[in-house]
């Protein structure tokens, strides 16, 4: 499922608050690369972000869902979250 701009904005809010990257909030957009580009998004950061996304969007994320493709960009993460909400 394709995410909306509202989905992207909501995922950015969760990213910023979970990873403590308030100073980068204004520069984040759908095309912003995540895994491998944000030092804060290490293995622990992925776990914390996953838990935060589950709570914020009332979704269940399985271990096998956590892939490089999902965490490639803000947009791919928002698309994933949107697909889990249907």
Gaussian input, Z-matrix of N, CA and C with variables (Angstrom, degrees):
# hf/3-21g

backbone

0 1
 N
 C     1     B1
 C     2     B2     1     A1
 N     3     B3     2     A2     1     D1
 C     4     B4     3     A3     2     D2
 C     5     B5     4     A4     3     D3
 N     6     B6     5     A5     4     D4
 C     7     B7     6     A6     5     D5
 C     8     B8     7     A7     6     D6
 N     9     B9     8     A8     7     D7
 C    10    B10     9     A9     8     D8
 C    11    B11    10    A10     9     D9
 N    12    B12    11    A11    10    D10
 C    13    B13    12    A12    11    D11
 C    14    B14    13    A13    12    D12
 N    15    B15    14    A14    13    D13
 C    16    B16    15    A15    14    D14
 C    17    B17    16    A16    15    D15
 N    18    B18    17    A17    16    D16
 C    19    B19    18    A18    17    D17
 C    20    B20    19    A19    18    D18
 N    21    B21    20    A20    19    D19
 C    22    B22    21    A21    20    D20
 C    23    B23    22    A22    21    D21
 N    24    B24    23    A23    22    D22
 C    25    B25    24    A24    23    D23
 C    26    B26    25    A25    24    D24
 N    27    B27    26    A26    25    D25
 C    28    B28    27    A27    26    D26
 C    29    B29    28    A28    27    D27
 N    30    B30    29    A29    28    D28
 C    31    B31    30    A30    29    D29
 C    32    B32    31    A31    30    D30
 N    33    B33    32    A32    31    D31
 C    34    B34    33    A33    32    D32
 C    35    B35    34    A34    33    D33
 N    36    B36    35    A35    34    D34
 C    37    B37    36    A36    35    D35
 C    38    B38    37    A37    36    D36
 N    39    B39    38    A38    37    D37
 C    40    B40    39    A39    38    D38
 C    41    B41    40    A40    39    D39
 N    42    B42    41    A41    40    D40
 C    43    B43    42    A42    41    D41
 C    44    B44    43    A43    42    D42
 N    45    B45    44    A44    43    D43
 C    46    B46    45    A45    44    D44
 C    47    B47    46    A46    45    D45
 N    48    B48    47    A47    46    D46
 C    49    B49    48    A48    47    D47
 C    50    B50    49    A49    48    D48
 N    51    B51    50    A50    49    D49
 C    52    B52    51    A51    50    D50
 C    53    B53    52    A52    51    D51
 N    54    B54    53    A53    52    D52
 C    55    B55    54    A54    53    D53
 C    56    B56    55    A55    54    D54
 N    57    B57    56    A56    55    D55
 C    58    B58    57    A57    56    D56
 C    59    B59    58    A58    57    D57
 N    60    B60    59    A59    58    D58
 C    61    B61    60    A60    59    D59
 C    62    B62    61    A61    60    D60
 N    63    B63    62    A62    61    D61
 C    64    B64    63    A63    62    D62
 C    65    B65    64    A64    63    D63
 N    66    B66    65    A65    64    D64
 C    67    B67    66    A66    65    D65
 C    68    B68    67    A67    66    D66
 N    69    B69    68    A68    67    D67
 C    70    B70    69    A69    68    D68
 C    71    B71    70    A70    69    D69
 N    72    B72    71    A71    70    D70
 C    73    B73    72    A72    71    D71
 C    74    B74    73    A73    72    D72
 N    75    B75    74    A74    73    D73
 C    76    B76    75    A75    74    D74
 C    77    B77    76    A76    75    D75
 N    78    B78    77    A77    76    D76
 C    79    B79    78    A78    77    D77
 C    80    B80    79    A79    78    D78
 N    81    B81    80    A80    79    D79
 C    82    B82    81    A81    80    D80
 C    83    B83    82    A82    81    D81
 N    84    B84    83    A83    82    D82
 C    85    B85    84    A84    83    D83
 C    86    B86    85    A85    84    D84
 N    87    B87    86    A86    85    D85
 C    88    B88    87    A87    86    D86
 C    89    B89    88    A88    87    D87
 N    90    B90    89    A89    88    D88
 C    91    B91    90    A90    89    D89
 C    92    B92    91    A91    90    D90
 N    93    B93    92    A92    91    D91
 C    94    B94    93    A93    92    D92
 C    95    B95    94    A94    93    D93
 N    96    B96    95    A95    94    D94
 C    97    B97    96    A96    95    D95
 C    98    B98    97    A97    96    D96
 N    99    B99    98    A98    97    D97
 C   100   B100    99    A99    98    D98
 C   101   B101   100   A100    99    D99
 N   102   B102   101   A101   100   D100
 C   103   B103   102   A102   101   D101
 C   104   B104   103   A103   102   D102
 N   105   B105   104   A104   103   D103
 C   106   B106   105   A105   104   D104
 C   107   B107   106   A106   105   D105
 N   108   B108   107   A107   106   D106
 C   109   B109   108   A108   107   D107
 C   110   B110   109   A109   108   D108
 N   111   B111   110   A110   109   D109
 C   112   B112   111   A111   110   D110
 C   113   B113   112   A112   111   D111
 N   114   B114   113   A113   112   D112
 C   115   B115   114   A114   113   D113
 C   116   B116   115   A115   114   D114
 N   117   B117   116   A116   115   D115
 C   118   B118   117   A117   116   D116
 C   119   B119   118   A118   117   D117
 N   120   B120   119   A119   118   D118
 C   121   B121   120   A120   119   D119
 C   122   B122   121   A121   120   D120
 N   123   B123   122   A122   121   D121
 C   124   B124   123   A123   122   D122
 C   125   B125   124   A124   123   D123
 N   126   B126   125   A125   124   D124
 C   127   B127   126   A126   125   D125
 C   128   B128   127   A127   126   D126
 N   129   B129   128   A128   127   D127
 C   130   B130   129   A129   128   D128
 C   131   B131   130   A130   129   D129
 N   132   B132   131   A131   130   D130
 C   133   B133   132   A132   131   D131
 C   134   B134   133   A133   132   D132
 N   135   B135   134   A134   133   D133
 C   136   B136   135   A135   134   D134
 C   137   B137   136   A136   135   D135
 N   138   B138   137   A137   136   D136
 C   139   B139   138   A138   137   D137
 C   140   B140   139   A139   138   D138
 N   141   B141   140   A140   139   D139
 C   142   B142   141   A141   140   D140
 C   143   B143   142   A142   141   D141
 N   144   B144   143   A143   142   D142
 C   145   B145   144   A144   143   D143
 C   146   B146   145   A145   144   D144
 N   147   B147   146   A146   145   D145
 C   148   B148   147   A147   146   D146
 C   149   B149   148   A148   147   D147
 N   150   B150   149   A149   148   D148
 C   151   B151   150   A150   149   D149
 C   152   B152   151   A151   150   D150
 N   153   B153   152   A152   151   D151
 C   154   B154   153   A153   152   D152
 C   155   B155   154   A154   153   D153
 N   156   B156   155   A155   154   D154
 C   157   B157   156   A156   155   D155
 C   158   B158   157   A157   156   D156
 N   159   B159   158   A158   157   D157
 C   160   B160   159   A159   158   D158
 C   161   B161   160   A160   159   D159
 N   162   B162   161   A161   160   D160
 C   163   B163   162   A162   161   D161
 C   164   B164   163   A163   162   D162
 N   165   B165   164   A164   163   D163
 C   166   B166   165   A165   164   D164
 C   167   B167   166   A166   165   D165
 N   168   B168   167   A167   166   D166
 C   169   B169   168   A168   167   D167
 C   170   B170   169   A169   168   D168
 N   171   B171   170   A170   169   D169
 C   172   B172   171   A171   170   D170
 C   173   B173   172   A172   171   D171
 N   174   B174   173   A173   172   D172
 C   175   B175   174   A174   173   D173
 C   176   B176   175   A175   174   D174
 N   177   B177   176   A176   175   D175
 C   178   B178   177   A177   176   D176
 C   179   B179   178   A178   177   D177
 N   180   B180   179   A179   178   D178
 C   181   B181   180   A180   179   D179
 C   182   B182   181   A181   180   D180
 N   183   B183   182   A182   181   D181
 C   184   B184   183   A183   182   D182
 C   185   B185   184   A184   183   D183
 N   186   B186   185   A185   184   D184
 C   187   B187   186   A186   185   D185
 C   188   B188   187   A187   186   D186
 N   189   B189   188   A188   187   D187
 C   190   B190   189   A189   188   D188
 C   191   B191   190   A190   189   D189
 N   192   B192   191   A191   190   D190
 C   193   B193   192   A192   191   D191
 C   194   B194   193   A193   192   D192
 N   195   B195   194   A194   193   D193
 C   196   B196   195   A195   194   D194
 C   197   B197   196   A196   195   D195
 N   198   B198   197   A197   196   D196
 C   199   B199   198   A198   197   D197
 C   200   B200   199   A199   198   D198
 N   201   B201   200   A200   199   D199
 C   202   B202   201   A201   200   D200
 C   203   B203   202   A202   201   D201
 N   204   B204   203   A203   202   D202
 C   205   B205   204   A204   203   D203
 C   206   B206   205   A205   204   D204
 N   207   B207   206   A206   205   D205
 C   208   B208   207   A207   206   D206
 C   209   B209   208   A208   207   D207
 N   210   B210   209   A209   208   D208
 C   211   B211   210   A210   209   D209
 C   212   B212   211   A211   210   D210
 N   213   B213   212   A212   211   D211
 C   214   B214   213   A213   212   D212
 C   215   B215   214   A214   213   D213
 N   216   B216   215   A215   214   D214
 C   217   B217   216   A216   215   D215
 C   218   B218   217   A217   216   D216
 N   219   B219   218   A218   217   D217
 C   220   B220   219   A219   218   D218
 C   221   B221   220   A220   219   D219
 N   222   B222   221   A221   220   D220
 C   223   B223   222   A222   221   D221
 C   224   B224   223   A223   222   D222
 N   225   B225   224   A224   223   D223
 C   226   B226   225   A225   224   D224
 C   227   B227   226   A226   225   D225
 N   228   B228   227   A227   226   D226
 C   229   B229   228   A228   227   D227
 C   230   B230   229   A229   228   D228
 N   231   B231   230   A230   229   D229
 C   232   B232   231   A231   230   D230
 C   233   B233   232   A232   231   D231
 N   234   B234   233   A233   232   D232
 C   235   B235   234   A234   233   D233
 C   236   B236   235   A235   234   D234
 N   237   B237   236   A236   235   D235
 C   238   B238   237   A237   236   D236
 C   239   B239   238   A238   237   D237
 N   240   B240   239   A239   238   D238
 C   241   B241   240   A240   239   D239
 C   242   B242   241   A241   240   D240
 N   243   B243   242   A242   241   D241
 C   244   B244   243   A243   242   D242
 C   245   B245   244   A244   243   D243
 N   246   B246   245   A245   244   D244
 C   247   B247   246   A246   245   D245
 C   248   B248   247   A247   246   D246
 N   249   B249   248   A248   247   D247
 C   250   B250   249   A249   248   D248
 C   251   B251   250   A250   249   D249
 N   252   B252   251   A251   250   D250
 C   253   B253   252   A252   251   D251
 C   254   B254   253   A253   252   D252
 N   255   B255   254   A254   253   D253
 C   256   B256   255   A255   254   D254
 C   257   B257   256   A256   255   D255

   B1=1.4502
   B2=1.5221
   B3=1.2871
   B4=1.4609
   B5=1.5259
   B6=1.3010
   B7=1.4606
   B8=1.5236
   B9=1.3264
   B10=1.4601
   B11=1.5288
   B12=1.3166
   B13=1.4650
   B14=1.5211
   B15=1.3260
   B16=1.4671
   B17=1.5311
   B18=1.3446
   B19=1.4627
   B20=1.5259
   B21=1.3289
   B22=1.4714
   B23=1.5216
   B24=1.3170
   B25=1.4720
   B26=1.5260
   B27=1.3260
   B28=1.4613
   B29=1.5282
   B30=1.3351
   B31=1.4723
   B32=1.5266
   B33=1.3195
   B34=1.4629
   B35=1.5309
   B36=1.3341
   B37=1.4671
   B38=1.5308
   B39=1.3222
   B40=1.4628
   B41=1.5268
   B42=1.3313
   B43=1.4741
   B44=1.5201
   B45=1.3142
   B46=1.4660
   B47=1.5239
   B48=1.3315
   B49=1.4632
   B50=1.5252
   B51=1.3251
   B52=1.4651
   B53=1.5232
   B54=1.3224
   B55=1.4649
   B56=1.5287
   B57=1.3283
   B58=1.4628
   B59=1.5123
   B60=1.3284
   B61=1.4742
   B62=1.5338
   B63=1.3247
   B64=1.4557
   B65=1.5238
   B66=1.3246
   B67=1.4649
   B68=1.5266
   B69=1.3248
   B70=1.4664
   B71=1.5237
   B72=1.3165
   B73=1.4627
   B74=1.5294
   B75=1.3162
   B76=1.4593
   B77=1.5301
   B78=1.3173
   B79=1.4678
   B80=1.5278
   B81=1.3264
   B82=1.4608
   B83=1.5182
   B84=1.3256
   B85=1.4662
   B86=1.5198
   B87=1.3180
   B88=1.4660
   B89=1.5220
   B90=1.3214
   B91=1.4709
   B92=1.5292
   B93=1.3289
   B94=1.4622
   B95=1.5271
   B96=1.3397
   B97=1.4732
   B98=1.5313
   B99=1.3274
   B100=1.4594
   B101=1.5208
   B102=1.3217
   B103=1.4605
   B104=1.5229
   B105=1.3094
   B106=1.4488
   B107=1.5143
   B108=1.3276
   B109=1.4668
   B110=1.5238
   B111=1.3221
   B112=1.4651
   B113=1.5216
   B114=1.3217
   B115=1.4658
   B116=1.5285
   B117=1.3263
   B118=1.4630
   B119=1.5329
   B120=1.3328
   B121=1.4637
   B122=1.5237
   B123=1.3305
   B124=1.4623
   B125=1.5345
   B126=1.3238
   B127=1.4653
   B128=1.5317
   B129=1.3188
   B130=1.4573
   B131=1.5287
   B132=1.3167
   B133=1.4621
   B134=1.5170
   B135=1.3306
   B136=1.4629
   B137=1.5210
   B138=1.3244
   B139=1.4699
   B140=1.5277
   B141=1.3241
   B142=1.4605
   B143=1.5225
   B144=1.3282
   B145=1.4631
   B146=1.5254
   B147=1.3171
   B148=1.4618
   B149=1.5271
   B150=1.3144
   B151=1.4665
   B152=1.5299
   B153=1.3265
   B154=1.4630
   B155=1.5257
   B156=1.3247
   B157=1.4679
   B158=1.5294
   B159=1.3321
   B160=1.4653
   B161=1.5295
   B162=1.3161
   B163=1.4620
   B164=1.5119
   B165=1.3111
   B166=1.4727
   B167=1.5179
   B168=1.3414
   B169=1.4597
   B170=1.5306
   B171=1.3298
   B172=1.4632
   B173=1.5368
   B174=1.3393
   B175=1.4619
   B176=1.5266
   B177=1.3043
   B178=1.4619
   B179=1.5243
   B180=1.3236
   B181=1.4591
   B182=1.5178
   B183=1.3206
   B184=1.4578
   B185=1.5236
   B186=1.3204
   B187=1.4656
   B188=1.5187
   B189=1.3297
   B190=1.4644
   B191=1.5302
   B192=1.3405
   B193=1.4624
   B194=1.5205
   B195=1.3135
   B196=1.4632
   B197=1.5239
   B198=1.3337
   B199=1.4654
   B200=1.5178
   B201=1.3047
   B202=1.4558
   B203=1.5138
   B204=1.3366
   B205=1.4657
   B206=1.5217
   B207=1.3198
   B208=1.4649
   B209=1.5275
   B210=1.3234
   B211=1.4679
   B212=1.5264
   B213=1.3392
   B214=1.4682
   B215=1.5288
   B216=1.3320
   B217=1.4665
   B218=1.5281
   B219=1.3203
   B220=1.4589
   B221=1.5275
   B222=1.3179
   B223=1.4604
   B224=1.5192
   B225=1.3319
   B226=1.4641
   B227=1.5284
   B228=1.3210
   B229=1.4600
   B230=1.5261
   B231=1.3248
   B232=1.4689
   B233=1.5280
   B234=1.3419
   B235=1.4721
   B236=1.5253
   B237=1.3251
   B238=1.4601
   B239=1.5246
   B240=1.3243
   B241=1.4719
   B242=1.5281
   B243=1.3238
   B244=1.4617
   B245=1.5257
   B246=1.3317
   B247=1.4659
   B248=1.5268
   B249=1.3273
   B250=1.4607
   B251=1.5287
   B252=1.3076
   B253=1.4647
   B254=1.5186
   B255=1.3036
   B256=1.4781
   B257=1.4989
   A1=109.49
   A2=115.80
   A3=122.02
   A4=109.70
   A5=115.86
   A6=119.95
   A7=110.51
   A8=115.06
   A9=121.91
   A10=108.78
   A11=116.34
   A12=120.13
   A13=110.28
   A14=116.36
   A15=120.92
   A16=110.13
   A17=117.06
   A18=121.33
   A19=110.28
   A20=115.86
   A21=120.97
   A22=109.92
   A23=116.91
   A24=121.06
   A25=111.47
   A26=116.77
   A27=120.61
   A28=110.98
   A29=117.15
   A30=120.75
   A31=109.70
   A32=117.61
   A33=120.95
   A34=109.98
   A35=117.30
   A36=120.60
   A37=110.86
   A38=116.44
   A39=120.73
   A40=110.17
   A41=116.87
   A42=121.11
   A43=111.05
   A44=115.90
   A45=121.54
   A46=110.90
   A47=116.89
   A48=118.79
   A49=112.16
   A50=117.73
   A51=120.68
   A52=111.88
   A53=116.61
   A54=120.55
   A55=113.03
   A56=116.97
   A57=120.34
   A58=112.92
   A59=115.80
   A60=120.19
   A61=110.96
   A62=115.38
   A63=120.69
   A64=112.22
   A65=116.71
   A66=120.73
   A67=112.47
   A68=117.98
   A69=121.84
   A70=112.75
   A71=117.70
   A72=122.00
   A73=112.57
   A74=117.36
   A75=120.99
   A76=112.97
   A77=117.11
   A78=119.90
   A79=113.07
   A80=118.17
   A81=120.96
   A82=110.66
   A83=115.79
   A84=122.53
   A85=107.96
   A86=117.55
   A87=121.68
   A88=112.83
   A89=118.22
   A90=120.86
   A91=113.50
   A92=117.59
   A93=121.02
   A94=110.48
   A95=117.66
   A96=120.18
   A97=110.50
   A98=115.59
   A99=120.29
   A100=111.54
   A101=116.34
   A102=121.32
   A103=110.31
   A104=116.36
   A105=121.98
   A106=113.09
   A107=117.28
   A108=121.57
   A109=112.47
   A110=116.65
   A111=120.73
   A112=108.48
   A113=118.14
   A114=120.14
   A115=112.86
   A116=116.60
   A117=120.82
   A118=111.81
   A119=116.64
   A120=120.69
   A121=109.76
   A122=114.75
   A123=121.04
   A124=107.43
   A125=117.80
   A126=120.03
   A127=111.99
   A128=117.63
   A129=120.64
   A130=110.54
   A131=116.27
   A132=120.94
   A133=112.03
   A134=116.98
   A135=121.02
   A136=110.21
   A137=117.19
   A138=121.17
   A139=109.86
   A140=116.98
   A141=120.91
   A142=111.11
   A143=116.41
   A144=120.94
   A145=110.64
   A146=116.98
   A147=121.22
   A148=110.75
   A149=116.78
   A150=121.41
   A151=110.14
   A152=116.95
   A153=121.06
   A154=111.31
   A155=117.39
   A156=120.97
   A157=110.56
   A158=116.71
   A159=120.20
   A160=110.50
   A161=116.37
   A162=120.42
   A163=113.20
   A164=116.86
   A165=121.77
   A166=112.08
   A167=116.64
   A168=120.62
   A169=113.29
   A170=117.07
   A171=122.15
   A172=110.81
   A173=114.83
   A174=121.67
   A175=109.22
   A176=115.87
   A177=122.57
   A178=108.37
   A179=117.44
   A180=122.13
   A181=107.89
   A182=115.76
   A183=121.68
   A184=110.19
   A185=116.04
   A186=120.77
   A187=112.17
   A188=116.87
   A189=119.43
   A190=112.69
   A191=117.36
   A192=121.31
   A193=111.89
   A194=116.95
   A195=121.32
   A196=108.73
   A197=114.77
   A198=121.18
   A199=110.22
   A200=115.45
   A201=121.03
   A202=112.06
   A203=116.85
   A204=120.45
   A205=111.69
   A206=116.59
   A207=120.93
   A208=110.15
   A209=116.35
   A210=121.18
   A211=112.97
   A212=117.01
   A213=120.39
   A214=111.94
   A215=116.56
   A216=121.47
   A217=109.26
   A218=115.55
   A219=120.07
   A220=109.13
   A221=117.22
   A222=122.06
   A223=112.69
   A224=117.50
   A225=119.34
   A226=110.65
   A227=116.82
   A228=120.49
   A229=110.39
   A230=117.42
   A231=121.24
   A232=110.82
   A233=117.43
   A234=120.89
   A235=110.25
   A236=116.06
   A237=120.83
   A238=111.15
   A239=116.15
   A240=120.70
   A241=109.84
   A242=117.62
   A243=121.18
   A244=111.02
   A245=117.14
   A246=120.55
   A247=111.56
   A248=116.95
   A249=121.13
   A250=112.14
   A251=117.34
   A252=121.18
   A253=112.58
   A254=118.26
   A255=119.74
   A256=111.91
   D1=137.79
   D2=179.21
   D3=-80.95
   D4=133.91
   D5=-179.65
   D6=-82.03
   D7=159.02
   D8=175.55
   D9=-97.27
   D10=171.25
   D11=176.04
   D12=-62.35
   D13=-32.25
   D14=177.39
   D15=-65.27
   D16=-40.16
   D17=176.91
   D18=-62.14
   D19=-45.71
   D20=-179.56
   D21=-60.84
   D22=-45.36
   D23=179.74
   D24=-61.56
   D25=-40.99
   D26=179.86
   D27=-66.43
   D28=-40.57
   D29=178.06
   D30=-65.94
   D31=-38.92
   D32=177.40
   D33=-61.13
   D34=-42.64
   D35=178.05
   D36=-57.78
   D37=-44.12
   D38=-179.45
   D39=-67.21
   D40=-43.23
   D41=177.69
   D42=-57.34
   D43=-49.74
   D44=-176.30
   D45=-62.23
   D46=-47.94
   D47=-176.98
   D48=-71.81
   D49=-37.23
   D50=-177.47
   D51=-72.58
   D52=-42.13
   D53=-176.48
   D54=-91.03
   D55=-6.47
   D56=179.27
   D57=66.19
   D58=41.62
   D59=-177.14
   D60=-113.44
   D61=44.40
   D62=-179.16
   D63=-54.88
   D64=-32.29
   D65=-179.09
   D66=-69.16
   D67=-15.20
   D68=-179.60
   D69=-106.47
   D70=-1.27
   D71=-173.04
   D72=-54.81
   D73=-43.54
   D74=-176.16
   D75=-67.22
   D76=-22.25
   D77=-177.60
   D78=-93.85
   D79=-4.08
   D80=-178.28
   D81=-83.84
   D82=134.18
   D83=175.95
   D84=-148.20
   D85=178.12
   D86=-174.69
   D87=-56.23
   D88=-34.40
   D89=-176.02
   D90=-87.06
   D91=-0.57
   D92=-178.54
   D93=-66.40
   D94=122.86
   D95=177.20
   D96=-66.99
   D97=146.53
   D98=-178.99
   D99=-111.31
   D100=-86.09
   D101=-172.24
   D102=-60.97
   D103=124.75
   D104=-177.68
   D105=92.92
   D106=-14.56
   D107=-179.77
   D108=-110.18
   D109=-32.72
   D110=177.69
   D111=-100.09
   D112=110.59
   D113=-179.13
   D114=-58.92
   D115=-26.93
   D116=-179.71
   D117=-70.11
   D118=-19.82
   D119=-177.94
   D120=-93.17
   D121=66.48
   D122=175.50
   D123=-92.05
   D124=-168.85
   D125=-176.27
   D126=-60.50
   D127=-40.67
   D128=177.28
   D129=-67.92
   D130=-39.16
   D131=177.70
   D132=-61.12
   D133=-38.04
   D134=177.73
   D135=-63.92
   D136=-43.14
   D137=178.97
   D138=-63.09
   D139=-47.59
   D140=-179.79
   D141=-62.40
   D142=-41.72
   D143=179.77
   D144=-65.90
   D145=-41.18
   D146=178.81
   D147=-60.00
   D148=-46.75
   D149=178.92
   D150=-62.37
   D151=-42.75
   D152=-179.91
   D153=-64.57
   D154=-41.31
   D155=178.81
   D156=-65.50
   D157=-41.18
   D158=177.96
   D159=-59.37
   D160=-44.09
   D161=-179.53
   D162=-68.89
   D163=-43.50
   D164=-176.19
   D165=-68.57
   D166=-39.92
   D167=-173.70
   D168=-106.38
   D169=2.76
   D170=-179.98
   D171=52.72
   D172=53.33
   D173=179.03
   D174=-124.71
   D175=165.35
   D176=175.41
   D177=-113.01
   D178=122.98
   D179=178.23
   D180=-111.44
   D181=118.50
   D182=179.42
   D183=-84.67
   D184=156.82
   D185=-179.63
   D186=-55.21
   D187=-39.27
   D188=-178.24
   D189=-72.04
   D190=-12.02
   D191=176.03
   D192=-76.72
   D193=-19.89
   D194=-175.18
   D195=-83.53
   D196=93.31
   D197=-177.94
   D198=-126.28
   D199=166.06
   D200=176.80
   D201=-61.57
   D202=-34.36
   D203=179.60
   D204=-64.43
   D205=-41.13
   D206=-179.24
   D207=-65.87
   D208=-41.27
   D209=-176.13
   D210=-96.79
   D211=20.69
   D212=-178.82
   D213=-68.25
   D214=-48.99
   D215=-179.87
   D216=-138.28
   D217=169.19
   D218=174.46
   D219=-59.42
   D220=-41.57
   D221=-179.34
   D222=-63.89
   D223=-42.41
   D224=179.63
   D225=-66.62
   D226=-34.74
   D227=176.39
   D228=-68.34
   D229=-41.33
   D230=177.45
   D231=-64.33
   D232=-40.42
   D233=176.81
   D234=-60.98
   D235=-42.90
   D236=178.99
   D237=-61.25
   D238=-47.28
   D239=179.72
   D240=-61.34
   D241=-43.46
   D242=179.22
   D243=-61.27
   D244=-39.31
   D245=179.93
   D246=-67.46
   D247=-31.27
   D248=178.96
   D249=-74.98
   D250=-20.62
   D251=-177.65
   D252=-83.29
   D253=-10.71
   D254=-177.47
   D255=-88.28

